[in-house]
Amino acid sequence: MAFCVSCGQSLHDGMRFCRFCGNQQPGEQLIQRL
């Protein structure tokens, strides 16, 4: 399970936008670099 980088709500894996705050989530490439 993933979490929104903006509001911290739990998200389903692979979601590109938060269903709570609407912010775009980083892609897998960015996550791998972190």
N, C-alpha and C positions, 0 to 999 in steps of 0.2 A: 504494500500500500504506500502511496506517495502522499506528500503534504504540500499545500500551496506555499510558495516561497514568499507570498505577500501577506496572507491572512492566517496561515497555519492550519486551515481546515484540511481534513483528510480527503484525498481524491483517489479515484480508481487509477491504477497504473496505465500510462499511455495517454491520459487526458492532456490536451494542449492548452485548455483554458479552465480556470477555476469556476466551478458552478456556483460558488458563493459570492466572490468579489469580481469575477470576470477577467482577472488579469491573466495574461499569457504565461504559461509555464515554460521553463527552459527545456530545450530538446535534449536527447540522449548525448549528443556530442558535447554540450556544455557540462552536463553532469559528469561525464567521464573525465573531463579535464580538471574538474574540481577535486 
